[in-house]
Amino acid sequence: MNAMAVSLILLSRHNLLGLPFLIWSGILGLARIGCGIHYLTDVLGGFALGAGSAAFVRRSRTGGAAVSRLLWYYHIATTAVSVWWKKCH
């Protein structure tokens, strides 16, 4: 699952934003099981695939650089929105 991969990449970089993603991916997995969309093994397999892809991206040289760049852009964007919000309100 993509939510699991995103949360584990963020948590591996000591970014606490990964915690809500981790909780969300767990809720999403449980909801899919509860609605009968997936079996438990489907969800666990998706979690394992997400964890494996997160580990692969985190350990690769270009993947790690891409994650760093994306997190830097995210930081710049949230700072800009925060400054704009304070000026407008």
Beta strands, then each sheet from edge to edge (+ up, - down):
end
